[in-house]
Every structure is written in structure tokens, then in C-alpha cells.
Amino acid sequence: MGGYIATFTAFLVQNLHTDPSFIAWLAPTVILTPVIIYSTNKIKKGKSKIVLK
């Protein structure tokens, strides 16, 4: 997911021209970091339910 953030950031910085330029730098991080946290927590919960006999 970090690679997606980096790629998306590079794309936005090169192609999106906003008045405050820092928006293109911060938007992918702000949008995709909660997705990373959610998916990590979901995977951890799924692994904790596995019972080995």
C-alpha cells in the first residue's frame, strides 16, 4: 500500500495543479492511510480466530 501512496502522490504532483500545492502531496496519505489501518486490523482479527488442533 505504501507503493500505491507513492505512485498516486507522484501522479497528482505532476498532473494536478492546485493553488496550495501541498494538497497534492498530502491527499494520498490522508486518504489511503486509514485504508491501510483498516486492512491491517482486519487481517490481524482473521488470524486470531484460527485454532490449531
PDB file with SEQRES, HELIX, SHEET and CRYST1 records, atoms N, CA, C and O in Angstrom:
SEQRES   1 A   53  MET GLY GLY TYR ILE ALA THR PHE THR ALA PHE LEU VAL          
SEQRES   2 A   53  GLN ASN LEU HIS THR ASP PRO SER PHE ILE ALA TRP LEU          
SEQRES   3 A   53  ALA PRO THR VAL ILE LEU THR PRO VAL ILE ILE TYR SER          
SEQRES   4 A   53  THR ASN LYS ILE LYS LYS GLY LYS SER LYS ILE VAL LEU          
SEQRES   5 A   53  LYS                                                          
HELIX    1 AA1 GLY A    2  ASN A   15  1                                  14    
HELIX    2 AA2 PHE A   22  SER A   48  1                                  27    
CRYST1    1.000    1.000    1.000  90.00  90.00  90.00 P 1           1          
ATOM      1  N   MET A   1       0.827  -1.192   0.000  1.00  0.00           N  
ATOM      2  CA  MET A   1       0.000   0.000   0.000  1.00  0.00           C  
ATOM      3  C   MET A   1       0.868   1.252   0.000  1.00  0.00           C  
ATOM      4  O   MET A   1       0.478   2.268  -0.574  1.00  0.00           O  
ATOM      5  N   GLY A   2       2.003   1.199   0.614  1.00  0.00           N  
ATOM      6  CA  GLY A   2       2.895   2.353   0.599  1.00  0.00           C  
ATOM      7  C   GLY A   2       3.328   2.710  -0.814  1.00  0.00           C  
ATOM      8  O   GLY A   2       3.492   3.884  -1.146  1.00  0.00           O  
ATOM      9  N   GLY A   3       3.508   1.700  -1.635  1.00  0.00           N  
ATOM     10  CA  GLY A   3       3.861   1.930  -3.036  1.00  0.00           C  
ATOM     11  C   GLY A   3       2.745   2.623  -3.795  1.00  0.00           C  
ATOM     12  O   GLY A   3       2.996   3.477  -4.645  1.00  0.00           O  
ATOM     13  N   TYR A   4       1.502   2.247  -3.480  1.00  0.00           N  
ATOM     14  CA  TYR A   4       0.354   2.905  -4.103  1.00  0.00           C  
ATOM     15  C   TYR A   4       0.294   4.381  -3.695  1.00  0.00           C  
ATOM     16  O   TYR A   4       0.005   5.248  -4.519  1.00  0.00           O  
ATOM     17  N   ILE A   5       0.565   4.650  -2.438  1.00  0.00           N  
ATOM     18  CA  ILE A   5       0.562   6.039  -1.976  1.00  0.00           C  
ATOM     19  C   ILE A   5       1.633   6.832  -2.715  1.00  0.00           C  
ATOM     20  O   ILE A   5       1.380   7.952  -3.160  1.00  0.00           O  
ATOM     21  N   ALA A   6       2.819   6.262  -2.849  1.00  0.00           N  
ATOM     22  CA  ALA A   6       3.905   6.960  -3.536  1.00  0.00           C  
ATOM     23  C   ALA A   6       3.575   7.194  -5.011  1.00  0.00           C  
ATOM     24  O   ALA A   6       3.827   8.277  -5.538  1.00  0.00           O  
ATOM     25  N   THR A   7       3.021   6.195  -5.667  1.00  0.00           N  
ATOM     26  CA  THR A   7       2.675   6.328  -7.076  1.00  0.00           C  
ATOM     27  C   THR A   7       1.570   7.352  -7.278  1.00  0.00           C  
ATOM     28  O   THR A   7       1.653   8.197  -8.169  1.00  0.00           O  
ATOM     29  N   PHE A   8       0.550   7.276  -6.459  1.00  0.00           N  
ATOM     30  CA  PHE A   8      -0.570   8.206  -6.559  1.00  0.00           C  
ATOM     31  C   PHE A   8      -0.114   9.628  -6.266  1.00  0.00           C  
ATOM     32  O   PHE A   8      -0.565  10.569  -6.920  1.00  0.00           O  
ATOM     33  N   THR A   9       0.769   9.796  -5.298  1.00  0.00           N  
ATOM     34  CA  THR A   9       1.309  11.116  -4.980  1.00  0.00           C  
ATOM     35  C   THR A   9       2.093  11.673  -6.165  1.00  0.00           C  
ATOM     36  O   THR A   9       1.917  12.836  -6.530  1.00  0.00           O  
ATOM     37  N   ALA A  10       2.946  10.865  -6.762  1.00  0.00           N  
ATOM     38  CA  ALA A  10       3.728  11.318  -7.912  1.00  0.00           C  
ATOM     39  C   ALA A  10       2.822  11.722  -9.067  1.00  0.00           C  
ATOM     40  O   ALA A  10       3.063  12.732  -9.730  1.00  0.00           O  
ATOM     41  N   PHE A  11       1.785  10.935  -9.306  1.00  0.00           N  
ATOM     42  CA  PHE A  11       0.843  11.265 -10.376  1.00  0.00           C  
ATOM     43  C   PHE A  11       0.154  12.595 -10.109  1.00  0.00           C  
ATOM     44  O   PHE A  11       0.059  13.439 -11.000  1.00  0.00           O  
ATOM     45  N   LEU A  12      -0.329  12.784  -8.879  1.00  0.00           N  
ATOM     46  CA  LEU A  12      -1.032  14.029  -8.565  1.00  0.00           C  
ATOM     47  C   LEU A  12      -0.117  15.241  -8.620  1.00  0.00           C  
ATOM     48  O   LEU A  12      -0.521  16.295  -9.111  1.00  0.00           O  
ATOM     49  N   VAL A  13       1.102  15.112  -8.127  1.00  0.00           N  
ATOM     50  CA  VAL A  13       2.023  16.248  -8.121  1.00  0.00           C  
ATOM     51  C   VAL A  13       2.350  16.678  -9.551  1.00  0.00           C  
ATOM     52  O   VAL A  13       2.477  17.871  -9.828  1.00  0.00           O  
ATOM     53  N   GLN A  14       2.487  15.716 -10.451  1.00  0.00           N  
ATOM     54  CA  GLN A  14       2.825  16.049 -11.835  1.00  0.00           C  
ATOM     55  C   GLN A  14       1.627  16.552 -12.641  1.00  0.00           C  
ATOM     56  O   GLN A  14       1.798  17.379 -13.536  1.00  0.00           O  
ATOM     57  N   ASN A  15       0.431  16.072 -12.345  1.00  0.00           N  
ATOM     58  CA  ASN A  15      -0.715  16.361 -13.204  1.00  0.00           C  
ATOM     59  C   ASN A  15      -1.763  17.288 -12.603  1.00  0.00           C  
ATOM     60  O   ASN A  15      -2.576  17.847 -13.340  1.00  0.00           O  
ATOM     61  N   LEU A  16      -1.766  17.464 -11.306  1.00  0.00           N  
ATOM     62  CA  LEU A  16      -2.778  18.294 -10.667  1.00  0.00           C  
ATOM     63  C   LEU A  16      -2.141  19.606 -10.237  1.00  0.00           C  
ATOM     64  O   LEU A  16      -1.141  19.616  -9.518  1.00  0.00           O  
ATOM     65  N   HIS A  17      -2.712  20.686 -10.671  1.00  0.00           N  
ATOM     66  CA  HIS A  17      -2.174  21.999 -10.330  1.00  0.00           C  
ATOM     67  C   HIS A  17      -3.179  22.704  -9.429  1.00  0.00           C  
ATOM     68  O   HIS A  17      -4.148  23.289  -9.911  1.00  0.00           O  
ATOM     69  N   THR A  18      -2.947  22.649  -8.132  1.00  0.00           N  
ATOM     70  CA  THR A  18      -3.834  23.282  -7.170  1.00  0.00           C  
ATOM     71  C   THR A  18      -3.180  24.539  -6.636  1.00  0.00           C  
ATOM     72  O   THR A  18      -1.963  24.709  -6.715  1.00  0.00           O  
ATOM     73  N   ASP A  19      -4.010  25.422  -6.087  1.00  0.00           N  
ATOM     74  CA  ASP A  19      -3.475  26.681  -5.561  1.00  0.00           C  
ATOM     75  C   ASP A  19      -2.534  26.426  -4.383  1.00  0.00           C  
ATOM     76  O   ASP A  19      -1.371  26.824  -4.454  1.00  0.00           O  
ATOM     77  N   PRO A  20      -2.986  25.779  -3.301  1.00  0.00           N  
ATOM     78  CA  PRO A  20      -1.979  25.371  -2.309  1.00  0.00           C  
ATOM     79  C   PRO A  20      -1.387  24.023  -2.761  1.00  0.00           C  
ATOM     80  O   PRO A  20      -2.070  22.999  -2.733  1.00  0.00           O  
ATOM     81  N   SER A  21      -0.143  24.034  -3.167  1.00  0.00           N  
ATOM     82  CA  SER A  21       0.458  22.846  -3.781  1.00  0.00           C  
ATOM     83  C   SER A  21       0.623  21.672  -2.822  1.00  0.00           C  
ATOM     84  O   SER A  21       0.776  20.534  -3.265  1.00  0.00           O  
ATOM     85  N   PHE A  22       0.594  21.930  -1.515  1.00  0.00           N  
ATOM     86  CA  PHE A  22       0.784  20.832  -0.560  1.00  0.00           C  
ATOM     87  C   PHE A  22      -0.392  19.862  -0.547  1.00  0.00           C  
ATOM     88  O   PHE A  22      -0.260  18.750  -0.036  1.00  0.00           O  
ATOM     89  N   ILE A  23      -1.533  20.255  -1.094  1.00  0.00           N  
ATOM     90  CA  ILE A  23      -2.694  19.358  -1.132  1.00  0.00           C  
ATOM     91  C   ILE A  23      -2.377  18.115  -1.961  1.00  0.00           C  
ATOM     92  O   ILE A  23      -2.736  17.002  -1.576  1.00  0.00           O  
ATOM     93  N   ALA A  24      -1.714  18.300  -3.085  1.00  0.00           N  
ATOM     94  CA  ALA A  24      -1.354  17.155  -3.925  1.00  0.00           C  
ATOM     95  C   ALA A  24      -0.366  16.238  -3.218  1.00  0.00           C  
ATOM     96  O   ALA A  24      -0.341  15.037  -3.489  1.00  0.00           O  
ATOM     97  N   TRP A  25       0.446  16.779  -2.317  1.00  0.00           N  
ATOM     98  CA  TRP A  25       1.411  15.974  -1.586  1.00  0.00           C  
ATOM     99  C   TRP A  25       0.774  15.216  -0.430  1.00  0.00           C  
ATOM    100  O   TRP A  25       1.185  14.096  -0.128  1.00  0.00           O  
ATOM    101  N   LEU A  26      -0.208  15.798   0.213  1.00  0.00           N  
ATOM    102  CA  LEU A  26      -0.774  15.191   1.420  1.00  0.00           C  
ATOM    103  C   LEU A  26      -2.038  14.362   1.181  1.00  0.00           C  
ATOM    104  O   LEU A  26      -2.335  13.461   1.965  1.00  0.00           O  
ATOM    105  N   ALA A  27      -2.773  14.646   0.134  1.00  0.00           N  
ATOM    106  CA  ALA A  27      -4.061  13.980  -0.093  1.00  0.00           C  
ATOM    107  C   ALA A  27      -3.959  12.450  -0.147  1.00  0.00           C  
ATOM    108  O   ALA A  27      -4.744  11.780   0.523  1.00  0.00           O  
ATOM    109  N   PRO A  28      -3.034  11.871  -0.908  1.00  0.00           N  
ATOM    110  CA  PRO A  28      -2.979  10.403  -0.943  1.00  0.00           C  
ATOM    111  C   PRO A  28      -2.688   9.780   0.422  1.00  0.00           C  
ATOM    112  O   PRO A  28      -3.234   8.727   0.752  1.00  0.00           O  
ATOM    113  N   THR A  29      -1.845  10.414   1.204  1.00  0.00           N  
ATOM    114  CA  THR A  29      -1.531   9.894   2.529  1.00  0.00           C  
ATOM    115  C   THR A  29      -2.752   9.955   3.435  1.00  0.00           C  
ATOM    116  O   THR A  29      -3.054   8.999   4.148  1.00  0.00           O  
ATOM    117  N   VAL A  30      -3.444  11.074   3.402  1.00  0.00           N  
ATOM    118  CA  VAL A  30      -4.621  11.252   4.248  1.00  0.00           C  
ATOM    119  C   VAL A  30      -5.734  10.288   3.851  1.00  0.00           C  
ATOM    120  O   VAL A  30      -6.458   9.790   4.713  1.00  0.00           O  
ATOM    121  N   ILE A  31      -5.875  10.025   2.570  1.00  0.00           N  
ATOM    122  CA  ILE A  31      -6.956   9.157   2.093  1.00  0.00           C  
ATOM    123  C   ILE A  31      -6.618   7.678   2.278  1.00  0.00           C  
ATOM    124  O   ILE A  31      -7.476   6.902   2.699  1.00  0.00           O  
ATOM    125  N   LEU A  32      -5.392   7.280   1.973  1.00  0.00           N  
ATOM    126  CA  LEU A  32      -5.057   5.849   1.946  1.00  0.00           C  
ATOM    127  C   LEU A  32      -4.523   5.284   3.266  1.00  0.00           C  
ATOM    128  O   LEU A  32      -4.537   4.066   3.446  1.00  0.00           O  
ATOM    129  N   THR A  33      -4.062   6.109   4.176  1.00  0.00           N  
ATOM    130  CA  THR A  33      -3.586   5.595   5.462  1.00  0.00           C  
ATOM    131  C   THR A  33      -4.694   4.917   6.262  1.00  0.00           C  
ATOM    132  O   THR A  33      -4.447   3.854   6.832  1.00  0.00           O  
ATOM    133  N   PRO A  34      -5.910   5.481   6.334  1.00  0.00           N  
ATOM    134  CA  PRO A  34      -6.977   4.741   7.025  1.00  0.00           C  
ATOM    135  C   PRO A  34      -7.300   3.396   6.375  1.00  0.00           C  
ATOM    136  O   PRO A  34      -7.684   2.454   7.067  1.00  0.00           O  
ATOM    137  N   VAL A  35      -7.148   3.299   5.063  1.00  0.00           N  
ATOM    138  CA  VAL A  35      -7.366   2.021   4.377  1.00  0.00           C  
ATOM    139  C   VAL A  35      -6.321   0.996   4.825  1.00  0.00           C  
ATOM    140  O   VAL A  35      -6.644  -0.172   5.041  1.00  0.00           O  
ATOM    141  N   ILE A  36      -5.082   1.432   4.960  1.00  0.00           N  
ATOM    142  CA  ILE A  36      -4.018   0.541   5.431  1.00  0.00           C  
ATOM    143  C   ILE A  36      -4.306   0.076   6.856  1.00  0.00           C  
ATOM    144  O   ILE A  36      -4.161  -1.107   7.163  1.00  0.00           O  
ATOM    145  N   ILE A  37      -4.709   0.988   7.716  1.00  0.00           N  
ATOM    146  CA  ILE A  37      -5.010   0.645   9.112  1.00  0.00           C  
ATOM    147  C   ILE A  37      -6.174  -0.334   9.181  1.00  0.00           C  
ATOM    148  O   ILE A  37      -6.122  -1.314   9.924  1.00  0.00           O  
ATOM    149  N   TYR A  38      -7.224  -0.073   8.408  1.00  0.00           N  
ATOM    150  CA  TYR A  38      -8.400  -0.951   8.398  1.00  0.00           C  
ATOM    151  C   TYR A  38      -8.032  -2.356   7.924  1.00  0.00           C  
ATOM    152  O   TYR A  38      -8.408  -3.344   8.554  1.00  0.00           O  
ATOM    153  N   SER A  39      -7.301  -2.444   6.820  1.00  0.00           N  
ATOM    154  CA  SER A  39      -6.966  -3.763   6.289  1.00  0.00           C  
ATOM    155  C   SER A  39      -6.013  -4.521   7.215  1.00  0.00           C  
ATOM    156  O   SER A  39      -6.120  -5.740   7.346  1.00  0.00           O  
ATOM    157  N   THR A  40      -5.097  -3.820   7.848  1.00  0.00           N  
ATOM    158  CA  THR A  40      -4.191  -4.470   8.792  1.00  0.00           C  
ATOM    159  C   THR A  40      -4.956  -5.029   9.983  1.00  0.00           C  
ATOM    160  O   THR A  40      -4.710  -6.158  10.408  1.00  0.00           O  
ATOM    161  N   ASN A  41      -5.879  -4.248  10.519  1.00  0.00           N  
ATOM    162  CA  ASN A  41      -6.682  -4.728  11.644  1.00  0.00           C  
ATOM    163  C   ASN A  41      -7.575  -5.896  11.248  1.00  0.00           C  
ATOM    164  O   ASN A  41      -7.773  -6.817  12.039  1.00  0.00           O  
ATOM    165  N   LYS A  42      -8.110  -5.869  10.045  1.00  0.00           N  
ATOM    166  CA  LYS A  42      -8.968  -6.961   9.575  1.00  0.00           C  
ATOM    167  C   LYS A  42      -8.169  -8.249   9.426  1.00  0.00           C  
ATOM    168  O   LYS A  42      -8.655  -9.325   9.773  1.00  0.00           O  
ATOM    169  N   ILE A  43      -6.951  -8.146   8.912  1.00  0.00           N  
ATOM    170  CA  ILE A  43      -6.102  -9.332   8.758  1.00  0.00           C  
ATOM    171  C   ILE A  43      -5.709  -9.883  10.124  1.00  0.00           C  
ATOM    172  O   ILE A  43      -5.716 -11.098  10.325  1.00  0.00           O  
ATOM    173  N   LYS A  44      -5.366  -9.004  11.064  1.00  0.00           N  
ATOM    174  CA  LYS A  44      -4.991  -9.456  12.406  1.00  0.00           C  
ATOM    175  C   LYS A  44      -6.144 -10.167  13.099  1.00  0.00           C  
ATOM    176  O   LYS A  44      -5.932 -11.181  13.765  1.00  0.00           O  
ATOM    177  N   LYS A  45      -7.361  -9.651  12.953  1.00  0.00           N  
ATOM    178  CA  LYS A  45      -8.519 -10.297  13.567  1.00  0.00           C  
ATOM    179  C   LYS A  45      -8.776 -11.659  12.948  1.00  0.00           C  
ATOM    180  O   LYS A  45      -9.132 -12.602  13.654  1.00  0.00           O  
ATOM    181  N   GLY A  46      -8.602 -11.773  11.648  1.00  0.00           N  
ATOM    182  CA  GLY A  46      -8.831 -13.047  10.960  1.00  0.00           C  
ATOM    183  C   GLY A  46      -7.836 -14.101  11.393  1.00  0.00           C  
ATOM    184  O   GLY A  46      -8.201 -15.270  11.515  1.00  0.00           O  
ATOM    185  N   LYS A  47      -6.600 -13.727  11.629  1.00  0.00           N  
ATOM    186  CA  LYS A  47      -5.583 -14.688  12.059  1.00  0.00           C  
ATOM    187  C   LYS A  47      -5.768 -15.114  13.504  1.00  0.00           C  
ATOM    188  O   LYS A  47      -5.386 -16.225  13.871  1.00  0.00           O  
ATOM    189  N   SER A  48      -6.347 -14.253  14.333  1.00  0.00           N  
ATOM    190  CA  SER A  48      -6.509 -14.616  15.733  1.00  0.00           C  
ATOM    191  C   SER A  48      -7.627 -15.647  15.925  1.00  0.00           C  
ATOM    192  O   SER A  48      -7.684 -16.295  16.970  1.00  0.00           O  
ATOM    193  N   LYS A  49      -8.513 -15.811  14.943  1.00  0.00           N  
ATOM    194  CA  LYS A  49      -9.613 -16.766  15.065  1.00  0.00           C  
ATOM    195  C   LYS A  49      -9.212 -18.170  14.641  1.00  0.00           C  
ATOM    196  O   LYS A  49      -9.989 -19.107  14.824  1.00  0.00           O  
ATOM    197  N   ILE A  50      -8.033 -18.340  14.085  1.00  0.00           N  
ATOM    198  CA  ILE A  50      -7.579 -19.654  13.648  1.00  0.00           C  
ATOM    199  C   ILE A  50      -7.188 -20.488  14.870  1.00  0.00           C  
ATOM    200  O   ILE A  50      -6.383 -20.059  15.697  1.00  0.00           O  
ATOM    201  N   VAL A  51      -7.761 -21.665  14.966  1.00  0.00           N  
ATOM    202  CA  VAL A  51      -7.477 -22.554  16.084  1.00  0.00           C  
ATOM    203  C   VAL A  51      -6.788 -23.802  15.523  1.00  0.00           C  
ATOM    204  O   VAL A  51      -7.342 -24.490  14.666  1.00  0.00           O  
ATOM    205  N   LEU A  52      -5.598 -24.083  16.004  1.00  0.00           N  
ATOM    206  CA  LEU A  52      -4.884 -25.281  15.576  1.00  0.00           C  
ATOM    207  C   LEU A  52      -5.144 -26.404  16.544  1.00  0.00           C  
ATOM    208  O   LEU A  52      -5.087 -26.216  17.759  1.00  0.00           O  
ATOM    209  N   LYS A  53      -5.434 -27.586  16.003  1.00  0.00           N  
ATOM    210  CA  LYS A  53      -5.727 -28.738  16.861  1.00  0.00           C  
ATOM    211  C   LYS A  53      -4.599 -29.724  16.803  1.00  0.00           C  
ATOM    212  O   LYS A  53      -4.654 -30.765  17.458  1.00  0.00           O  
TER     213      LYS A  53                                                      
END                                                                             
